[in-house]
Amino acid sequence: MVFSGFRQGCRSLRRACVGFAWTREACGIREASHRALSSSQAYSDVVKHSHEGISGWGRVIGAAFVAGTGTALYYSNLDKTPASCGGPGVAAGAHRPEMPTFSKEEVAKHKTKDTGIWVTYKDGVYDVTDWVDIHPGGASRLMLAAGGPIDPFWAMYAQHNTEQVQSILEEYRLGNLEGGGSVAVGNPYENEPTDRHPSLVVRSTTPMNSETPMELLGESLVTPNDLFFIRNHLPVPDIDGKEYSFEVEGEGLKRLSLSLDDLKSNFKKHSITVTIQCTGNRRKDMMDTPSPKEIKGLEWQGAAIGTAVWGGVLLRDVLKEAGIDENDPDIEHIRFYGHDGDITGSTYGASIPLAKAMDVRGDVLLAYEMNGKELTRDHGYPLRVVVPGVAACRSVKWLKKIEASRHESESFWQQRDYKTFSPNVDWDTVDWTSSPAIQSMPVTSAITYPAPGFCVERDGDDDLTVTVKGYAWSGGGNGIIRVDVSTDDGKTWQDASLKKVHQQSGRAWAWTLWECDVEIPKGHIGPLDIVAKATDESCNTQPERAEGIWNLRGVVCNTWPRIRIEIKE
């Protein structure tokens, strides 16, 4: 059809004019093009035919295409008018009377790149053909909705419910859905746990993601279960522990199906103190670094981290029971599948290298206890993986299956997330296949006390000190050997005292708490910045600034933590 052919021509123009669309400059060009069209017969035809449906639009746009480049640019954006251009914003999916109407049958015909890929959202119809290959969730997920509504998917992945994401969708608007949207969307989060502690600092509710109150983190080597940070990607499954079992299978393995009772009866129990840190912990510090490029992700501060005594059985022992051959060339990765899934049946997944899984000093656990109690639902009941020294995203909760494979996990969170890139890479240039999945984490620290803005009165005291507390941790089993604190941007430093769980070198899975009575410069009145840095046993230390480690996902941020307090007379 002419309309589709024209749209493909416009897409080619858009690719040639990278960055043209949806900037203020583009809005200006659009307005200029509008003025150019106002003096032509084409413009009157637009007014005449704008509500006549696809055939009318096809005739007018086909005629307009030959009227000149400016006209083509105008029309290449006419069907994707952003809220920021030409008047007040329009909510995604709202009825737009100035646009044409399409039937559900017409939408259903557009399921491939040849026909154009159309979806609906509420009352809106959208051509997302250009968006498929750059969709952050992967093309396959978006294609599940091709020719139909995306409403159920957006109900599941609540990160879509932001003004930013909905404005992006509205850029791809074609028109209105005949009869309006009438998709019955259930609430996939209606069965969430109801016993979450009210003092947790919530970053998102669906799915639930929350941090421990920062000032509490530096008070105990072990984080209480109720105050442990929560990182969920999907709705929390409700699993009956008495009926629960998980599968072990894959290359060279005999297939096992094991219950909790099987684990407790047939395998030796181990208790290991392990710190788990979200890969995006301290992302807010990176977001606060001036950059023309955008970071996407939850605004974690510094408390998406916690330490617990995890009880369970070694993954190594279970794999040996399944007959694994560590020298089998067909086995390079151990993949984990969770019970947390979406409406398509896709579940959370991750993998770790075989070497880590089978390392006698790697201490990878299948945990059913947390600080001497059974796991809570938010933390993986009835069974979860705990991978010490590795990004928490690999410690899969609600374990469903373990699989030995030549290849790493194919899950979205292994392939298209939790990777880091050069600071020059942005969302338009990122190639997810060019970077490995994050495993071991870098050395980091945070100041947990005092809070930013804390006031100290000098009262004429020239020997004033302030007690500063925090945590430090490093991945890969590297213990912390030193934490330094400074009040003059690193010109001079003071040593902090360290408090830690005794663990062997190379198996220091738990964090270190630190404390320092910081000397305030004599006579100083007004704001004062306090910074810190940790060094681990491999002599890795934290970078001062974020510019050199900036990445588009804001992961593995480990710059010097910084707070500003106030010294008053």
Salt bridges, closest charged atoms under 4 A:
GLU52 OE1 - HIS49 ND1 2.44
GLU52 OE1 - ARG59 NH2 3.57
GLU98 OE2 - ARG96 NE 3.00
GLU106 OE1 - LYS109 NZ 3.84
GLU106 OE2 - HIS110 NE2 3.96
ASP127 OD2 - ARG7 NE 2.63
ASP127 OD2 - ARG11 NH1 3.08
ASP130 OD1 - ARG11 NE 3.37
ASP130 OD2 - ARG14 NH2 3.17
ASP130 OD1 - ARG15 NH2 3.47
ASP130 OD2 - LYS80 NZ 3.75
ASP133 OD2 - LYS113 NZ 2.59
GLU170 OE2 - ARG96 NH1 2.99
GLU170 OE2 - ARG173 NH1 2.57
GLU192 OE1 - ARG196 NH2 2.86
GLU211 OE2 - ARG203 NE 2.65
GLU219 OE2 - LYS469 NZ 3.48
ASP238 OD1 - ARG377 NE 3.96
GLU247 OE1 - ARG255 NH2 3.10
GLU249 OE1 - ARG255 NE 3.32
GLU249 OE2 - LYS401 NZ 3.45
ASP285 OD2 - ARG282 NH2 2.92
ASP288 OD1 - LYS284 NZ 2.90
GLU326 OE2 - ARG316 NH1 3.60
ASP330 OD1 - ARG406 NH2 2.15
ASP363 OD1 - ARG507 NH2 2.76
GLU369 OE1 - LYS269 NZ 2.67
ASP378 OD2 - ARG196 NE 2.74
GLU403 OE1 - ARG335 NH2 3.15
ASP417 OD1 - ARG553 NE 2.58
ASP463 OD1 - LYS522 NZ 2.82
ASP484 OD2 - ARG482 NE 3.03
ASP484 OD2 - LYS533 NZ 2.83
ASP489 OD1 - ARG562 NH1 2.75
ASP529 OD2 - ARG562 NH1 3.33
ASP529 OD1 - ARG564 NE 2.61
GLU547 OE2 - ARG545 NH2 2.84
